[in-house]
Amino acid sequence: MTTLSIDIRRATRRDAEAIAAVHDRAWRLTYAGIIPHRVLTRMIGRRGPQWWANAIGRSATVLVLEIGGEIAGYATLGRNRARELRQAGEIYELYLSPEYQGIGLGRRLFESAREMLSAHGFEGVVVWALEENNAAISFYEGIGGRDAAEGVEVFDNKALRKIAFVWD
Ligand SMILES: CC(C)(COP(=O)(O)OP(=O)(O)OC[C@H]1O[C@@H](n2cnc3c(N)ncnc32)[C@H](O)[C@@H]1OP(=O)(O)O)[C@@H](O)C(=O)NCCC(=O)NCCS
């Protein structure tokens, strides 16, 4: 039996290409049929390796989950953007490559992101998920998130409802 090591760490510019690939595959699978095709393709196209290298180079915090040397997922995090919510931190994105979903890695990546926010003095976490993203909603409920607010995000002409989950 082979034992694969799991490592969650801050991304470096060298990870940009692998993160772009995870982003592409995870977003296509998650949002096909939810976000209109043309917008989704445009959004994914903008987030190539160069975009990620810039994001990592700026102060944006990007975490990667690496398994046996392969990038299996990423999270981006920072200050909570919604003034109406009192939690200080926010996980902006949390995505795993499709073949790594459903085996407990999302929970681990979430906990690491939360610990990093707390280590930077951000107490409490907010995460937004589109209401039609059933798996994400079940995931955030499953890991103890409290449904605290609703919003709307517009993609071209399609308005989609989103839910904020919070942890104190
Ligand atoms: C959402 C995502 C990050 C969850 O990570 P994951 O590794 O698949 O989830 P885990 O295996 O860690 O699950 C943790 C808990 O969440 C719940 N859960 C996860 N996926 C679920 C699903 N599809 N349906 C119901 N419950 C689910 C369970 O309670 C699970 O606890 P358990 O293992 O004790 O049963 C991952 O599936 C993913 O990247 N999905 C596509 C992208 C996405 O939607 N990201 C979130 C955008 S807001």
The ligand as a Gaussian input file, in Angstrom:
#p B3LYP/6-31G(d) Opt

LIG

0 1
 C      -17.599000      21.573000      -1.395000
 C      -16.260000      20.860000      -1.174000
 C      -15.161000      21.861000      -0.845000
 C      -16.446000      19.923000       0.019000
 O      -15.261000      19.187000       0.249000
 P      -15.308000      17.605000       0.372000
 O      -13.936000      17.105000       0.600000
 O      -16.032000      17.067000      -0.811000
 O      -16.194000      17.409000       1.692000
 P      -15.821000      16.485000       2.953000
 O      -15.616000      15.088000       2.449000
 O      -14.724000      17.115000       3.717000
 O      -17.192000      16.548000       3.768000
 C      -17.323000      17.122000       5.038000
 C      -18.760000      17.060000       5.487000
 O      -19.579000      17.851000       4.629000
 C      -20.827000      17.186000       4.329000
 N      -20.888000      16.994000       2.867000
 C      -19.879000      17.152000       1.993000
 N      -20.319000      16.986000       0.730000
 C      -21.616000      16.689000       0.837000
 C      -22.627000      16.390000      -0.125000
 N      -22.365000      16.374000      -1.446000
 N      -23.868000      16.125000       0.319000
 C      -24.125000      16.107000       1.650000
 N      -23.216000      16.384000       2.603000
 C      -21.981000      16.668000       2.193000
 C      -20.842000      15.951000       5.131000
 O      -21.497000      16.277000       6.338000
 C      -19.374000      15.682000       5.413000
 O      -19.216000      15.128000       6.667000
 P      -18.972000      13.535000       6.848000
 O      -17.708000      13.239000       6.098000
 O      -18.831000      13.389000       8.308000
 O      -20.149000      12.869000       6.241000
 C      -15.832000      20.012000      -2.394000
 O      -16.749000      18.945000      -2.606000
 C      -15.733000      20.835000      -3.648000
 O      -14.671000      21.373000      -3.961000
 N      -16.855000      20.945000      -4.388000
 C      -16.899000      21.685000      -5.621000
 C      -16.623000      23.138000      -5.435000
 C      -17.542000      23.880000      -4.494000
 O      -18.751000      23.765000      -4.560000
 N      -16.912000      24.654000      -3.619000
 C      -17.612000      25.486000      -2.699000
 C      -18.011000      26.752000      -3.371000
 S      -18.868000      27.840000      -2.289000

